[in-house]
Amino acid sequence: MSVMSSVMSGARRLVHTDPALLNRFLCLARSSTSLLTCQQSRTLATRQVKGQRNQKTQKTQKSVKVKLVKQEVEIRQRMTVEALAEAMNKDFNHVLETLLNTEVDVYALQPDSVLKEHWIKEVVTRSGMKYKWAKLSVSRERENRDAHRRPPADPARAEPRHPVVTIMGHVDHGKTTLLDSLRKSQMVSMEAGGITQHIGAFLVQLPTGEKITFLDTPGHAAFSSIRARGANATDIVILVVAADDGVMNQTVESIQHAKKAKVPVIVAVNKCDKPQADPQRVKQELLAHDVVCEEFGGVVQAIHISALKGDNLVGLAEATVALAEVMELKAERGGPVEGLVIESRTDKGKGNVTTAIIQQGTLKRGCVLVAGKSWAKVRFLFDENGRAVVEAGPSTAVEVVGWKELPSAGEVILEVESEQRAREVVEWRSYEEAQKKLQEEQSIIELKQKQHLDEYRKEREELSHLSWRQRKWALHRAYKAKFPMRPGEKIQRDENMLPIIVKGDVDGSMEAILNVLDSYDAQQQCQLELIHFGIGDVSENDVSLAETFGGSIYGFNVAVNKSIQQLAARKSVPLRLHSVIYKLIDELKDELSSKLPPSITQNTVGEATVLALFPISMGKKVVTVAGCRVQKGQLDRRHKFRLIRGQDTIWEGRLETLKHHKDDVQTVRLGMECGLSADSDVDFRAGDAIICFEELPVPQVTSWDPGF
């Protein structure tokens, strides 16, 4: 601006002085202006080029973008919502938010809900990730490392063996007395209650030189599983039936066990020395159960004996030996040992002990055995009299010491090569059992899921006409009413509950008691909760556990030392010890009954008849008083009353007043007249009957019937 103003002032002065000089100045001014314009244009051009270069640089930078690496998510068929969220490293709500505004019912989804393949891909894509199919993991099946029975014995190497005979029958029919007479012992005098409650195995040598291994099974109804095990481990069954008692429940059950095991039967009709004995009736009763004796055209031998006096026991032994010779019983003494666990128990000095019947091979000290999920390296062998033996051959009953854990009665004993092999077998069997249990639990889970889904769909159908907001609010109100408290606040122990701990001496006894407890069917009256059971004496842990749950300890043929008794007394834990099983069950029934609230019974005290009605003013209120005469017993104001008209009960409650003439009285006796008014408005009429009754509490008895 300063240049232009100086040019214009100079031009005005030249106009007045010299026109020629003015023209020269204008030419110069034009050239200067063009020069300035050129320089300014160059400057602007230079700036424009710089801007263009910056734009080109920015374009170049924009074109070279940082390549984003999308997260890869491994997907597979039938993924649950929880599994998909975990694979995406997100939470459960993220998957739900991603599936909003889709066809998927978001409110029905649970963490274990299974998504279709399309929606799995949709969730991953909407989350800005990319999916890839997961590689199928090929699960290599574990090699079967179980031990198996040896093949059938080679007839060329098999040797004759003596028979294994099981004595079966009803309780108190003389089974153990028969065995005592055969082995000249006094087992009955050592048994609690005079009944057998374990399975016993004994080797008896007859006067003729033959050997027989006898198994004595319990006859009580509670020991059904032990009788079945005895039938499966035997060659011959001697069915003892009392001639004076006949065929009973456990007799029939023993016949069924023998038929199921496909074992021949010899009938021993016992107590034939009694005056009321009737052996012929016994044989006829056996016909109804397909046991046909020889005299009726069958093949079953029937021997009349008296176990107490020893009559005809030789005939029974000869019949048993003859049947065994016909059966041609043989076994191979060499090769791996096979046997059967008859009974198992824990001994203080010996540890875990099993009574076993050897079926094949010869058992010696140092052998490695497997039974169920337990194994043993044999330390000692004892016979039925407690004497140590070096070896035990086929058909021999022997006590085995050296088990790492106590096997269950009825398990098959197999010999293996080494301790390592025994561990492999036990590990495989544990794995197999775990897999089987897992499959069962999986099927239960699938069933529960299906039921839950069906219930949910049913609920949703009822709300299908509502919008999603209304449906959400309705479900919220329903769940709020359904679950008003947290689960931890809802759990309360029912008062009518009896927690118990059961300890037994041997596995067979424990099995029998558990079978009886399984038959408990009075849960609606009192819940019976078995919190722990085991084999061995009552321990301090048992007392502590019983105190925690507020329960009782039941012991069968077990000991409790003095310190444990004192501990139980201090902690108020009941110890209920028995040596006879039915007495244990009876006391359990009594304790269950004591948990039940008493029932109320009504006892009629007196009866009166309404003769007339009298309205009496009591202040501003008019009360109807019934004039009555006592017909039976007496009326007592302390009890309840009932108004009967015809066959209907009109009123039941208590009296407001009871008067004789004008005096308030407590009781009115037979034949006396009185006036009474009720504690509420009652329409008395002449001829109505008024019953006075008292309510008495009566202890309830549990409805559980174990069957004996």
WOSULWO-V563244 format. One record per backbone hydrogen bond with DSSP energy under -1.0 kcal/mol. NH is the residue of the N-H (numbers start at 1). CO is the residue of the C=O. If there is no record, write none. Layout:
[[NH	CO] [NH	CO]]
This chain:
[[5	1] [6	2] [7	3] [8	4] [9	5] [10	6] [11	7] [12	8] [13	9] [14	10] [15	11] [18	14] [22	18] [23	19] [24	20] [25	21] [26	22] [27	23] [28	24] [29	25] [30	26] [31	27] [32	28] [33	29] [34	30] [35	31] [36	32] [37	33] [38	34] [39	35] [40	36] [41	37] [42	38] [43	39] [44	40] [45	41] [46	42] [47	43] [48	44] [49	45] [50	46] [51	47] [52	48] [53	49] [54	50] [55	51] [56	52] [57	53] [58	54] [59	55] [60	56] [61	57] [62	58] [63	59] [64	60] [65	63] [73	130] [75	132] [81	113] [82	111] [84	80] [85	81] [86	82] [87	83] [88	84] [90	85] [95	91] [96	92] [97	93] [98	94] [99	95] [100	97] [106	104] [108	105] [109	106] [113	110] [115	79] [120	116] [121	117] [122	118] [123	119] [124	120] [125	121] [126	122] [127	123] [128	125] [129	124] [130	71] [132	73] [134	75] [157	154] [158	154] [159	331] [161	329] [165	213] [166	236] [167	215] [168	238] [173	170] [178	174] [179	175] [180	176] [181	177] [182	178] [183	179] [184	180] [185	180] [190	187] [191	188] [194	191] [195	192] [200	216] [202	214] [204	212] [206	210] [209	206] [212	204] [213	163] [214	202] [215	165] [216	200] [217	167] [223	220] [227	223] [228	224] [229	225] [230	226] [231	227] [232	228] [233	229] [235	164] [236	164] [237	264] [238	166] [239	266] [240	168] [241	268] [243	270] [246	242] [252	248] [253	249] [254	250] [255	251] [256	252] [257	253] [258	254] [259	255] [260	256] [261	257] [263	258] [266	237] [267	301] [268	239] [269	303] [270	241] [270	268] [272	305] [274	271] [277	274] [278	243] [282	278] [283	279] [284	280] [285	281] [286	282] [289	286] [290	287] [291	286] [294	300] [296	293] [297	294] [298	293] [300	292] [303	267] [305	269] [306	311] [310	306] [311	306] [316	312] [317	313] [318	314] [319	315] [320	316] [321	317] [322	318] [323	319] [324	320] [325	321] [326	322] [327	323] [331	159] [338	360] [339	413] [340	357] [341	411] [342	355] [343	355] [345	353] [347	351] [351	347] [353	345] [354	400] [355	343] [356	398] [357	340] [358	396] [359	338] [360	338] [361	332] [363	392] [366	378] [367	364] [369	376] [370	414] [371	374] [374	371] [376	369] [377	402] [378	367] [379	401] [380	401] [382	399] [383	387] [386	383] [389	381] [392	363] [395	358] [396	393] [398	356] [399	382] [400	354] [401	380] [402	352] [404	375] [410	341] [411	408] [413	339] [414	370] [415	337] [416	368] [422	418] [423	419] [424	420] [425	421] [426	422] [427	423] [428	424] [429	425] [430	426] [431	427] [432	428] [433	429] [434	430] [435	431] [436	432] [437	433] [438	434] [439	435] [440	436] [441	437] [442	438] [443	439] [444	440] [445	441] [446	442] [447	443] [448	444] [449	445] [450	446] [451	447] [452	448] [453	449] [454	450] [455	451] [456	452] [457	453] [458	454] [459	455] [460	456] [461	457] [462	458] [466	463] [471	467] [472	468] [473	469] [474	470] [475	471] [476	472] [477	473] [478	474] [479	475] [480	476] [481	477] [482	478] [483	479] [489	486] [490	486] [491	487] [497	495] [498	527] [500	529] [501	552] [502	532] [503	554] [504	534] [507	344] [510	506] [511	507] [512	508] [513	509] [514	510] [515	511] [516	512] [517	513] [518	514] [519	516] [520	517] [525	522] [526	522] [527	496] [529	498] [531	500] [534	502] [536	504] [538	559] [543	539] [544	540] [545	541] [546	542] [547	543] [548	544] [549	545] [550	546] [551	546] [552	499] [553	574] [554	501] [555	576] [556	503] [557	578] [565	561] [566	562] [567	563] [568	564] [569	565] [570	566] [571	567] [573	568] [576	553] [578	555] [584	580] [585	581] [586	582] [587	583] [588	584] [589	585] [590	586] [591	587] [592	588] [593	589] [594	590] [596	593] [599	698] [601	696] [603	694] [605	692] [606	692] [607	632] [608	690] [609	629] [610	688] [611	627] [612	627] [614	625] [616	623] [618	621] [621	618] [623	616] [625	614] [626	676] [627	612] [628	674] [629	609] [630	672] [631	607] [632	607] [634	605] [635	668] [637	666] [639	636] [640	693] [641	653] [642	691] [643	651] [644	689] [645	648] [648	645] [650	643] [651	643] [653	641] [656	677] [657	677] [659	675] [660	663] [663	660] [665	658] [668	635] [671	630] [672	669] [674	628] [675	659] [676	626] [677	657] [679	654] [684	682] [687	610] [688	685] [689	644] [690	608] [691	642] [692	606] [693	640] [694	603] [696	601] [698	599]]
